Amino acid sequence: MALHPCTGWFALVGARVEIRNGSRTVRAGTVEDAMPDSSVLWLAAEGNQPRALYEAAEGYEAWTEPNESEGPDRYRYTADRLFLAAHG
């Protein structure tokens, strides 16, 4: 499945994402937390990678697969919801 950019970072808490800056992939991981205005997100520590903060204002983007999350909100990542979050 193809990855899609998501500007609604607050809705990504608990989801696996790929962080990109321009065309370069910076890191992949699980979103641990995000600001309510989706200006900042934190990726959880994994393996030898520490917890990391990424700011939208610095050009970082979060890319994810639709329908990837689990639990009661698992359908929030449908392609339609990603489109609405990006074009709101």
PDB file as gemmi writes it, atoms N, CA and C in Angstrom:
CRYST1    1.000    1.000    1.000  90.00  90.00  90.00 P 1                      
ATOM      1  N   MET A   1       0.845  -1.173   0.000  1.00  0.00           N  
ATOM      2  CA  MET A   1       0.000   0.000   0.000  1.00  0.00           C  
ATOM      3  C   MET A   1       0.895   1.242   0.000  1.00  0.00           C  
ATOM      4  N   ALA A   2       0.489   2.255  -0.706  1.00  0.00           N  
ATOM      5  CA  ALA A   2       1.266   3.484  -0.821  1.00  0.00           C  
ATOM      6  C   ALA A   2       1.102   4.367   0.421  1.00  0.00           C  
ATOM      7  N   LEU A   3       2.156   5.078   0.754  1.00  0.00           N  
ATOM      8  CA  LEU A   3       2.100   6.034   1.855  1.00  0.00           C  
ATOM      9  C   LEU A   3       1.481   7.333   1.372  1.00  0.00           C  
ATOM     10  N   HIS A   4       0.802   8.026   2.292  1.00  0.00           N  
ATOM     11  CA  HIS A   4       0.163   9.301   1.990  1.00  0.00           C  
ATOM     12  C   HIS A   4       0.581  10.322   3.032  1.00  0.00           C  
ATOM     13  N   PRO A   5       0.777  11.587   2.628  1.00  0.00           N  
ATOM     14  CA  PRO A   5       1.102  12.611   3.621  1.00  0.00           C  
ATOM     15  C   PRO A   5      -0.128  12.928   4.469  1.00  0.00           C  
ATOM     16  N   CYS A   6       0.108  13.232   5.727  1.00  0.00           N  
ATOM     17  CA  CYS A   6      -0.985  13.573   6.627  1.00  0.00           C  
ATOM     18  C   CYS A   6      -0.599  14.815   7.415  1.00  0.00           C  
ATOM     19  N   THR A   7      -1.350  15.884   7.254  1.00  0.00           N  
ATOM     20  CA  THR A   7      -1.062  17.116   7.980  1.00  0.00           C  
ATOM     21  C   THR A   7      -1.753  17.141   9.341  1.00  0.00           C  
ATOM     22  N   GLY A   8      -2.721  16.287   9.560  1.00  0.00           N  
ATOM     23  CA  GLY A   8      -3.409  16.213  10.846  1.00  0.00           C  
ATOM     24  C   GLY A   8      -2.640  15.326  11.807  1.00  0.00           C  
ATOM     25  N   TRP A   9      -1.473  15.774  12.246  1.00  0.00           N  
ATOM     26  CA  TRP A   9      -0.591  14.951  13.068  1.00  0.00           C  
ATOM     27  C   TRP A   9      -1.240  14.504  14.367  1.00  0.00           C  
ATOM     28  N   PHE A  10      -2.117  15.292  14.928  1.00  0.00           N  
ATOM     29  CA  PHE A  10      -2.739  14.928  16.201  1.00  0.00           C  
ATOM     30  C   PHE A  10      -3.515  13.616  16.077  1.00  0.00           C  
ATOM     31  N   ALA A  11      -4.046  13.343  14.891  1.00  0.00           N  
ATOM     32  CA  ALA A  11      -4.802  12.105  14.660  1.00  0.00           C  
ATOM     33  C   ALA A  11      -3.898  10.896  14.470  1.00  0.00           C  
ATOM     34  N   LEU A  12      -2.584  11.106  14.409  1.00  0.00           N  
ATOM     35  CA  LEU A  12      -1.647  10.014  14.147  1.00  0.00           C  
ATOM     36  C   LEU A  12      -1.063   9.378  15.402  1.00  0.00           C  
ATOM     37  N   VAL A  13      -1.425   9.849  16.580  1.00  0.00           N  
ATOM     38  CA  VAL A  13      -0.873   9.297  17.816  1.00  0.00           C  
ATOM     39  C   VAL A  13      -1.137   7.786  17.848  1.00  0.00           C  
ATOM     40  N   GLY A  14      -0.066   7.019  18.008  1.00  0.00           N  
ATOM     41  CA  GLY A  14      -0.155   5.560  18.027  1.00  0.00           C  
ATOM     42  C   GLY A  14       0.069   4.904  16.680  1.00  0.00           C  
ATOM     43  N   ALA A  15       0.129   5.680  15.619  1.00  0.00           N  
ATOM     44  CA  ALA A  15       0.301   5.127  14.271  1.00  0.00           C  
ATOM     45  C   ALA A  15       1.769   5.070  13.873  1.00  0.00           C  
ATOM     46  N   ARG A  16       2.092   4.147  12.983  1.00  0.00           N  
ATOM     47  CA  ARG A  16       3.432   4.092  12.383  1.00  0.00           C  
ATOM     48  C   ARG A  16       3.474   5.108  11.253  1.00  0.00           C  
ATOM     49  N   VAL A  17       4.536   5.887  11.214  1.00  0.00           N  
ATOM     50  CA  VAL A  17       4.696   6.898  10.176  1.00  0.00           C  
ATOM     51  C   VAL A  17       6.122   6.895   9.652  1.00  0.00           C  
ATOM     52  N   GLU A  18       6.282   7.540   8.527  1.00  0.00           N  
ATOM     53  CA  GLU A  18       7.594   7.819   7.973  1.00  0.00           C  
ATOM     54  C   GLU A  18       7.730   9.338   7.995  1.00  0.00           C  
ATOM     55  N   ILE A  19       8.788   9.863   8.601  1.00  0.00           N  
ATOM     56  CA  ILE A  19       9.028  11.297   8.641  1.00  0.00           C  
ATOM     57  C   ILE A  19       9.912  11.653   7.453  1.00  0.00           C  
ATOM     58  N   ARG A  20       9.470  12.633   6.687  1.00  0.00           N  
ATOM     59  CA  ARG A  20      10.225  13.076   5.513  1.00  0.00           C  
ATOM     60  C   ARG A  20      10.472  14.576   5.593  1.00  0.00           C  
ATOM     61  N   ASN A  21      11.564  14.985   4.975  1.00  0.00           N  
ATOM     62  CA  ASN A  21      11.866  16.395   4.813  1.00  0.00           C  
ATOM     63  C   ASN A  21      12.258  16.553   3.357  1.00  0.00           C  
ATOM     64  N   GLY A  22      11.379  17.177   2.585  1.00  0.00           N  
ATOM     65  CA  GLY A  22      11.569  17.196   1.133  1.00  0.00           C  
ATOM     66  C   GLY A  22      11.393  15.785   0.611  1.00  0.00           C  
ATOM     67  N   SER A  23      12.321  15.342  -0.207  1.00  0.00           N  
ATOM     68  CA  SER A  23      12.228  13.988  -0.763  1.00  0.00           C  
ATOM     69  C   SER A  23      13.013  12.971   0.070  1.00  0.00           C  
ATOM     70  N   ARG A  24      13.607  13.418   1.181  1.00  0.00           N  
ATOM     71  CA  ARG A  24      14.452  12.554   2.005  1.00  0.00           C  
ATOM     72  C   ARG A  24      13.680  11.980   3.192  1.00  0.00           C  
ATOM     73  N   THR A  25      13.744  10.657   3.356  1.00  0.00           N  
ATOM     74  CA  THR A  25      13.166  10.017   4.531  1.00  0.00           C  
ATOM     75  C   THR A  25      14.145  10.180   5.682  1.00  0.00           C  
ATOM     76  N   VAL A  26      13.660  10.768   6.780  1.00  0.00           N  
ATOM     77  CA  VAL A  26      14.494  11.045   7.942  1.00  0.00           C  
ATOM     78  C   VAL A  26      14.461   9.882   8.928  1.00  0.00           C  
ATOM     79  N   ARG A  27      13.276   9.377   9.185  1.00  0.00           N  
ATOM     80  CA  ARG A  27      13.110   8.306  10.169  1.00  0.00           C  
ATOM     81  C   ARG A  27      11.711   7.724  10.058  1.00  0.00           C  
ATOM     82  N   ALA A  28      11.559   6.497  10.490  1.00  0.00           N  
ATOM     83  CA  ALA A  28      10.245   5.863  10.591  1.00  0.00           C  
ATOM     84  C   ALA A  28      10.045   5.450  12.038  1.00  0.00           C  
ATOM     85  N   GLY A  29       8.802   5.468  12.492  1.00  0.00           N  
ATOM     86  CA  GLY A  29       8.537   5.070  13.862  1.00  0.00           C  
ATOM     87  C   GLY A  29       7.087   5.275  14.241  1.00  0.00           C  
ATOM     88  N   THR A  30       6.815   5.141  15.533  1.00  0.00           N  
ATOM     89  CA  THR A  30       5.470   5.278  16.071  1.00  0.00           C  
ATOM     90  C   THR A  30       5.313   6.655  16.696  1.00  0.00           C  
ATOM     91  N   VAL A  31       4.221   7.335  16.336  1.00  0.00           N  
ATOM     92  CA  VAL A  31       3.954   8.653  16.903  1.00  0.00           C  
ATOM     93  C   VAL A  31       3.543   8.464  18.357  1.00  0.00           C  
ATOM     94  N   GLU A  32       4.328   9.039  19.261  1.00  0.00           N  
ATOM     95  CA  GLU A  32       4.044   8.939  20.688  1.00  0.00           C  
ATOM     96  C   GLU A  32       3.082  10.032  21.138  1.00  0.00           C  
ATOM     97  N   ASP A  33       3.246  11.220  20.558  1.00  0.00           N  
ATOM     98  CA  ASP A  33       2.392  12.334  20.944  1.00  0.00           C  
ATOM     99  C   ASP A  33       2.473  13.402  19.861  1.00  0.00           C  
ATOM    100  N   ALA A  34       1.514  14.316  19.875  1.00  0.00           N  
ATOM    101  CA  ALA A  34       1.492  15.420  18.922  1.00  0.00           C  
ATOM    102  C   ALA A  34       0.750  16.591  19.547  1.00  0.00           C  
ATOM    103  N   MET A  35       1.118  17.789  19.145  1.00  0.00           N  
ATOM    104  CA  MET A  35       0.417  18.977  19.616  1.00  0.00           C  
ATOM    105  C   MET A  35      -0.989  18.992  19.010  1.00  0.00           C  
ATOM    106  N   PRO A  36      -1.975  19.521  19.732  1.00  0.00           N  
ATOM    107  CA  PRO A  36      -3.350  19.574  19.205  1.00  0.00           C  
ATOM    108  C   PRO A  36      -3.474  20.329  17.884  1.00  0.00           C  
ATOM    109  N   ASP A  37      -2.576  21.292  17.640  1.00  0.00           N  
ATOM    110  CA  ASP A  37      -2.629  22.032  16.379  1.00  0.00           C  
ATOM    111  C   ASP A  37      -1.789  21.378  15.286  1.00  0.00           C  
ATOM    112  N   SER A  38      -1.243  20.194  15.558  1.00  0.00           N  
ATOM    113  CA  SER A  38      -0.450  19.412  14.607  1.00  0.00           C  
ATOM    114  C   SER A  38       0.820  20.132  14.146  1.00  0.00           C  
ATOM    115  N   SER A  39       1.362  21.009  14.983  1.00  0.00           N  
ATOM    116  CA  SER A  39       2.590  21.722  14.636  1.00  0.00           C  
ATOM    117  C   SER A  39       3.839  20.920  14.979  1.00  0.00           C  
ATOM    118  N   VAL A  40       3.724  19.996  15.923  1.00  0.00           N  
ATOM    119  CA  VAL A  40       4.862  19.214  16.403  1.00  0.00           C  
ATOM    120  C   VAL A  40       4.399  17.797  16.695  1.00  0.00           C  
ATOM    121  N   LEU A  41       5.268  16.823  16.393  1.00  0.00           N  
ATOM    122  CA  LEU A  41       4.996  15.454  16.823  1.00  0.00           C  
ATOM    123  C   LEU A  41       6.258  14.846  17.389  1.00  0.00           C  
ATOM    124  N   TRP A  42       6.081  13.844  18.240  1.00  0.00           N  
ATOM    125  CA  TRP A  42       7.183  13.116  18.838  1.00  0.00           C  
ATOM    126  C   TRP A  42       7.097  11.668  18.389  1.00  0.00           C  
ATOM    127  N   LEU A  43       8.206  11.146  17.899  1.00  0.00           N  
ATOM    128  CA  LEU A  43       8.297   9.715  17.630  1.00  0.00           C  
ATOM    129  C   LEU A  43       8.845   9.051  18.877  1.00  0.00           C  
ATOM    130  N   ALA A  44       8.291   7.902  19.223  1.00  0.00           N  
ATOM    131  CA  ALA A  44       8.733   7.139  20.390  1.00  0.00           C  
ATOM    132  C   ALA A  44      10.129   6.580  20.159  1.00  0.00           C  
ATOM    133  N   ALA A  45      10.840   6.374  21.250  1.00  0.00           N  
ATOM    134  CA  ALA A  45      12.140   5.717  21.176  1.00  0.00           C  
ATOM    135  C   ALA A  45      11.942   4.284  20.690  1.00  0.00           C  
ATOM    136  N   GLU A  46      12.834   3.838  19.821  1.00  0.00           N  
ATOM    137  CA  GLU A  46      12.789   2.456  19.309  1.00  0.00           C  
ATOM    138  C   GLU A  46      14.205   1.977  19.109  1.00  0.00           C  
ATOM    139  N   GLY A  47      14.532   0.840  19.681  1.00  0.00           N  
ATOM    140  CA  GLY A  47      15.884   0.301  19.531  1.00  0.00           C  
ATOM    141  C   GLY A  47      16.912   1.302  20.019  1.00  0.00           C  
ATOM    142  N   ASN A  48      17.876   1.645  19.166  1.00  0.00           N  
ATOM    143  CA  ASN A  48      18.896   2.621  19.550  1.00  0.00           C  
ATOM    144  C   ASN A  48      18.516   4.049  19.148  1.00  0.00           C  
ATOM    145  N   GLN A  49      17.300   4.239  18.639  1.00  0.00           N  
ATOM    146  CA  GLN A  49      16.818   5.566  18.247  1.00  0.00           C  
ATOM    147  C   GLN A  49      16.116   6.210  19.448  1.00  0.00           C  
ATOM    148  N   PRO A  50      16.546   7.397  19.885  1.00  0.00           N  
ATOM    149  CA  PRO A  50      15.882   8.058  21.007  1.00  0.00           C  
ATOM    150  C   PRO A  50      14.553   8.688  20.581  1.00  0.00           C  
ATOM    151  N   ARG A  51      13.771   9.085  21.565  1.00  0.00           N  
ATOM    152  CA  ARG A  51      12.553   9.849  21.284  1.00  0.00           C  
ATOM    153  C   ARG A  51      12.971  11.090  20.496  1.00  0.00           C  
ATOM    154  N   ALA A  52      12.185  11.475  19.493  1.00  0.00           N  
ATOM    155  CA  ALA A  52      12.567  12.599  18.638  1.00  0.00           C  
ATOM    156  C   ALA A  52      11.380  13.506  18.361  1.00  0.00           C  
ATOM    157  N   LEU A  53      11.660  14.789  18.257  1.00  0.00           N  
ATOM    158  CA  LEU A  53      10.655  15.814  18.008  1.00  0.00           C  
ATOM    159  C   LEU A  53      10.821  16.328  16.580  1.00  0.00           C  
ATOM    160  N   TYR A  54       9.704  16.517  15.877  1.00  0.00           N  
ATOM    161  CA  TYR A  54       9.716  17.053  14.513  1.00  0.00           C  
ATOM    162  C   TYR A  54       8.695  18.169  14.409  1.00  0.00           C  
ATOM    163  N   GLU A  55       9.086  19.280  13.788  1.00  0.00           N  
ATOM    164  CA  GLU A  55       8.219  20.441  13.653  1.00  0.00           C  
ATOM    165  C   GLU A  55       7.803  20.631  12.195  1.00  0.00           C  
ATOM    166  N   ALA A  56       6.514  20.830  11.978  1.00  0.00           N  
ATOM    167  CA  ALA A  56       6.001  21.069  10.630  1.00  0.00           C  
ATOM    168  C   ALA A  56       6.623  22.332  10.031  1.00  0.00           C  
ATOM    169  N   ALA A  57       6.854  23.355  10.856  1.00  0.00           N  
ATOM    170  CA  ALA A  57       7.417  24.617  10.377  1.00  0.00           C  
ATOM    171  C   ALA A  57       8.833  24.449   9.814  1.00  0.00           C  
ATOM    172  N   GLU A  58       9.508  23.369  10.179  1.00  0.00           N  
ATOM    173  CA  GLU A  58      10.847  23.108   9.663  1.00  0.00           C  
ATOM    174  C   GLU A  58      10.817  22.238   8.402  1.00  0.00           C  
ATOM    175  N   GLY A  59       9.627  22.008   7.867  1.00  0.00           N  
ATOM    176  CA  GLY A  59       9.494  21.264   6.618  1.00  0.00           C  
ATOM    177  C   GLY A  59       9.305  19.770   6.759  1.00  0.00           C  
ATOM    178  N   TYR A  60       9.136  19.277   7.982  1.00  0.00           N  
ATOM    179  CA  TYR A  60       8.932  17.844   8.162  1.00  0.00           C  
ATOM    180  C   TYR A  60       7.497  17.473   7.808  1.00  0.00           C  
ATOM    181  N   GLU A  61       7.349  16.282   7.241  1.00  0.00           N  
ATOM    182  CA  GLU A  61       6.037  15.745   6.893  1.00  0.00           C  
ATOM    183  C   GLU A  61       5.914  14.344   7.471  1.00  0.00           C  
ATOM    184  N   ALA A  62       4.704  13.960   7.853  1.00  0.00           N  
ATOM    185  CA  ALA A  62       4.420  12.605   8.329  1.00  0.00           C  
ATOM    186  C   ALA A  62       3.641  11.877   7.242  1.00  0.00           C  
ATOM    187  N   TRP A  63       4.151  10.749   6.812  1.00  0.00           N  
ATOM    188  CA  TRP A  63       3.512   9.921   5.794  1.00  0.00           C  
ATOM    189  C   TRP A  63       3.098   8.614   6.447  1.00  0.00           C  
ATOM    190  N   THR A  64       1.918   8.125   6.095  1.00  0.00           N  
ATOM    191  CA  THR A  64       1.415   6.884   6.690  1.00  0.00           C  
ATOM    192  C   THR A  64       0.566   6.112   5.693  1.00  0.00           C  
ATOM    193  N   GLU A  65       0.296   4.862   6.039  1.00  0.00           N  
ATOM    194  CA  GLU A  65      -0.582   4.025   5.225  1.00  0.00           C  
ATOM    195  C   GLU A  65      -2.014   4.155   5.722  1.00  0.00           C  
ATOM    196  N   PRO A  66      -2.971   4.289   4.837  1.00  0.00           N  
ATOM    197  CA  PRO A  66      -4.375   4.282   5.271  1.00  0.00           C  
ATOM    198  C   PRO A  66      -4.708   2.970   5.971  1.00  0.00           C  
ATOM    199  N   ASN A  67      -5.605   3.035   6.966  1.00  0.00           N  
ATOM    200  CA  ASN A  67      -6.089   1.868   7.706  1.00  0.00           C  
ATOM    201  C   ASN A  67      -5.025   1.156   8.515  1.00  0.00           C  
ATOM    202  N   GLU A  68      -3.931   1.842   8.856  1.00  0.00           N  
ATOM    203  CA  GLU A  68      -2.869   1.165   9.576  1.00  0.00           C  
ATOM    204  C   GLU A  68      -3.116   1.066  11.074  1.00  0.00           C  
ATOM    205  N   SER A  69      -3.842   1.984  11.669  1.00  0.00           N  
ATOM    206  CA  SER A  69      -3.990   1.988  13.126  1.00  0.00           C  
ATOM    207  C   SER A  69      -4.892   0.849  13.591  1.00  0.00           C  
ATOM    208  N   GLU A  70      -4.767   0.534  14.876  1.00  0.00           N  
ATOM    209  CA  GLU A  70      -5.575  -0.531  15.475  1.00  0.00           C  
ATOM    210  C   GLU A  70      -6.537   0.068  16.491  1.00  0.00           C  
ATOM    211  N   GLY A  71      -7.461  -0.728  16.954  1.00  0.00           N  
ATOM    212  CA  GLY A  71      -8.373  -0.275  17.997  1.00  0.00           C  
ATOM    213  C   GLY A  71      -9.611   0.403  17.442  1.00  0.00           C  
ATOM    214  N   PRO A  72     -10.374   1.068  18.319  1.00  0.00           N  
ATOM    215  CA  PRO A  72     -11.671   1.627  17.919  1.00  0.00           C  
ATOM    216  C   PRO A  72     -11.580   2.728  16.864  1.00  0.00           C  
ATOM    217  N   ASP A  73     -10.413   3.376  16.733  1.00  0.00           N  
ATOM    218  CA  ASP A  73     -10.263   4.442  15.743  1.00  0.00           C  
ATOM    219  C   ASP A  73      -9.548   3.974  14.480  1.00  0.00           C  
ATOM    220  N   ARG A  74      -9.516   2.680  14.250  1.00  0.00           N  
ATOM    221  CA  ARG A  74      -8.686   2.162  13.164  1.00  0.00           C  
ATOM    222  C   ARG A  74      -9.080   2.659  11.787  1.00  0.00           C  
ATOM    223  N   TYR A  75     -10.307   3.139  11.615  1.00  0.00           N  
ATOM    224  CA  TYR A  75     -10.706   3.586  10.280  1.00  0.00           C  
ATOM    225  C   TYR A  75     -10.427   5.060  10.038  1.00  0.00           C  
ATOM    226  N   ARG A  76      -9.819   5.734  11.016  1.00  0.00           N  
ATOM    227  CA  ARG A  76      -9.560   7.158  10.842  1.00  0.00           C  
ATOM    228  C   ARG A  76      -8.508   7.442   9.774  1.00  0.00           C  
ATOM    229  N   TYR A  77      -7.782   6.424   9.332  1.00  0.00           N  
ATOM    230  CA  TYR A  77      -6.740   6.621   8.336  1.00  0.00           C  
ATOM    231  C   TYR A  77      -7.148   6.170   6.946  1.00  0.00           C  
ATOM    232  N   THR A  78      -8.415   6.213   6.643  1.00  0.00           N  
ATOM    233  CA  THR A  78      -8.831   5.875   5.293  1.00  0.00           C  
ATOM    234  C   THR A  78      -8.300   6.936   4.343  1.00  0.00           C  
ATOM    235  N   ALA A  79      -8.173   6.629   3.086  1.00  0.00           N  
ATOM    236  CA  ALA A  79      -7.664   7.584   2.117  1.00  0.00           C  
ATOM    237  C   ALA A  79      -8.503   8.862   2.134  1.00  0.00           C  
ATOM    238  N   ASP A  80      -9.827   8.732   2.312  1.00  0.00           N  
ATOM    239  CA  ASP A  80     -10.704   9.901   2.345  1.00  0.00           C  
ATOM    240  C   ASP A  80     -10.371  10.802   3.532  1.00  0.00           C  
ATOM    241  N   ARG A  81     -10.148  10.205   4.707  1.00  0.00           N  
ATOM    242  CA  ARG A  81      -9.815  10.996   5.903  1.00  0.00           C  
ATOM    243  C   ARG A  81      -8.462  11.670   5.746  1.00  0.00           C  
ATOM    244  N   LEU A  82      -7.497  10.989   5.132  1.00  0.00           N  
ATOM    245  CA  LEU A  82      -6.191  11.615   4.898  1.00  0.00           C  
ATOM    246  C   LEU A  82      -6.342  12.793   3.960  1.00  0.00           C  
ATOM    247  N   PHE A  83      -7.188  12.650   2.932  1.00  0.00           N  
ATOM    248  CA  PHE A  83      -7.414  13.749   1.999  1.00  0.00           C  
ATOM    249  C   PHE A  83      -8.066  14.923   2.724  1.00  0.00           C  
ATOM    250  N   LEU A  84      -9.052  14.650   3.571  1.00  0.00           N  
ATOM    251  CA  LEU A  84      -9.716  15.728   4.305  1.00  0.00           C  
ATOM    252  C   LEU A  84      -8.755  16.409   5.266  1.00  0.00           C  
ATOM    253  N   ALA A  85      -7.881  15.643   5.932  1.00  0.00           N  
ATOM    254  CA  ALA A  85      -6.929  16.244   6.860  1.00  0.00           C  
ATOM    255  C   ALA A  85      -5.937  17.133   6.111  1.00  0.00           C  
ATOM    256  N   ALA A  86      -5.557  16.731   4.913  1.00  0.00           N  
ATOM    257  CA  ALA A  86      -4.582  17.492   4.145  1.00  0.00           C  
ATOM    258  C   ALA A  86      -5.209  18.712   3.452  1.00  0.00           C  
ATOM    259  N   HIS A  87      -6.486  18.622   3.138  1.00  0.00           N  
ATOM    260  CA  HIS A  87      -7.114  19.681   2.350  1.00  0.00           C  
ATOM    261  C   HIS A  87      -8.274  20.339   3.080  1.00  0.00           C  
ATOM    262  N   GLY A  88      -8.482  19.953   4.339  1.00  0.00           N  
ATOM    263  CA  GLY A  88      -9.465  20.368   5.268  1.00  0.00           C  
ATOM    264  C   GLY A  88     -10.458  21.338   4.995  1.00  0.00           C  
TER     265      GLY A  88                                                      
END                                                                             
